Each structure stands twice: as structure tokens, then as C-alpha cells.
Amino acid sequence: MSREFLNPPPEASRTFALSELMVRPRWRKTGASRLLHHSLLADRDEDLTALCVDVTHPKVQALHKSWSYREVGEQQPFADSPLFAVMLAELPLPD
């Protein structure tokens, strides 16, 4: 999902793709999403984690950037799908 956007590709080869982590509205802005996200990735064996964020959601992109992700490209998987920012972070994530 993300390696094709990097030139040269990273030597780290194993990537965990994160998809559809959502937090109910009453739990937003409480730190719950960071706790869930970081707990999910804490014991992963992979070198990298990748996710896609709809480009019309800049606050979500900014949130992931604050968690050490960087945007490496954009992708529109299907003609009728939104345009996504492809984001990548190295594991383990900093605390």
C-alpha cells in the first residue's frame, strides 16, 4: 500500500496496514483514539504501519501526523472512491 510511493523504498519490509479505526463521538477528544491506536500497534512485529485518510478530513490527517505518521502520497483506489492521503509511520511508535 505505501512502498510504491517511496523512492527508494525503505529497507524495512514488513508493513501493518491499519484500516477503519473509529471512535464513537462521546469518546472523541478524550485520548481514547490514541490509546486504542497505540495499544494495537505496541506489540507488532512489523517495521512500518500504513493507513489512508480521506483528504477532505485534514484534522484526521493532522492527528495521525501528531502520532509520527507522514504523508507519502495519495491514492484513489476506485474511480468512485474518495482521494486518500497514504500515511506511513515507523514501528515502534514513540511514546
C-alpha positions as CSV (number, residue, x, y, z in Angstrom):
1,M,0.0,0.0,0.0
2,S,2.7,2.5,0.8
3,R,6.0,1.2,-0.6
4,E,5.2,2.2,-4.1
5,F,5.2,5.9,-3.0
6,L,8.7,5.8,-1.6
7,N,11.8,6.1,-3.7
8,P,14.0,4.4,-2.7
9,P,11.7,2.1,-0.8
10,P,12.7,1.6,2.9
11,E,14.8,-1.3,3.8
12,A,12.2,-2.2,6.4
13,S,10.0,-4.6,4.6
14,R,7.2,-5.7,6.8
15,T,4.2,-3.3,7.0
16,F,1.0,-3.5,9.0
17,A,-1.9,-1.8,7.2
18,L,-4.4,-0.2,9.6
19,S,-7.9,0.3,8.4
20,E,-11.1,1.8,9.9
21,L,-10.2,2.6,13.4
22,M,-13.1,4.8,14.6
23,V,-14.1,6.2,18.0
24,R,-17.7,7.0,18.9
25,P,-18.4,10.7,19.2
26,R,-18.7,10.7,23.0
27,W,-15.2,9.3,23.3
28,R,-13.6,11.7,20.9
29,K,-11.1,14.3,22.3
30,T,-10.6,12.1,25.4
31,G,-7.4,10.4,24.3
32,A,-9.3,7.1,23.7
33,S,-8.3,7.0,20.0
34,R,-4.6,7.4,20.8
35,L,-4.8,4.8,23.4
36,L,-6.6,2.3,21.1
37,H,-4.2,3.1,18.2
38,H,-1.0,2.8,20.2
39,S,-2.2,-0.3,22.1
40,L,-3.0,-2.0,18.8
41,L,0.5,-1.3,17.4
42,A,2.5,-1.7,20.6
43,D,3.5,-5.3,20.2
44,R,3.5,-5.6,16.4
45,D,6.5,-7.3,14.7
46,E,6.3,-5.3,11.6
47,D,8.7,-2.5,10.8
48,L,6.1,0.0,9.4
49,T,2.4,0.9,9.7
50,A,0.4,2.4,6.9
51,L,-3.1,3.9,6.7
52,C,-5.2,6.0,4.4
53,V,-7.1,9.1,5.3
54,D,-9.7,10.9,3.2
55,V,-8.0,14.1,2.1
56,T,-11.2,16.0,2.9
57,H,-10.5,15.3,6.6
58,P,-7.4,17.4,7.4
59,K,-8.0,17.2,11.2
60,V,-7.7,13.4,11.0
61,Q,-4.5,13.8,8.9
62,A,-3.1,16.2,11.5
63,L,-4.0,13.8,14.3
64,H,-2.0,11.0,12.6
65,K,0.9,13.3,11.9
66,S,1.0,14.0,15.6
67,W,1.4,10.2,16.1
68,S,4.5,10.1,13.9
69,Y,2.9,9.4,10.6
70,R,3.9,11.2,7.4
71,E,2.1,11.6,4.2
72,V,3.9,9.7,1.4
73,G,1.4,10.0,-1.4
74,E,-2.2,10.0,-2.5
75,Q,-4.4,7.2,-3.8
76,Q,-7.8,6.8,-5.3
77,P,-8.4,3.0,-5.3
78,F,-11.5,3.2,-7.5
79,A,-13.0,5.7,-9.8
80,D,-15.9,6.4,-7.5
81,S,-13.9,6.4,-4.2
82,P,-12.6,9.4,-2.3
83,L,-9.0,10.5,-2.7
84,F,-6.9,9.3,0.2
85,A,-3.7,10.5,1.7
86,V,-1.4,7.5,2.2
87,M,0.4,7.8,5.6
88,L,3.3,5.8,6.9
89,A,4.9,5.5,10.4
90,E,7.9,3.5,11.6
91,L,7.3,1.0,14.4
92,P,7.6,1.0,17.3
93,L,5.9,4.4,17.7
94,P,7.4,6.9,20.1
95,D,5.5,7.3,23.4
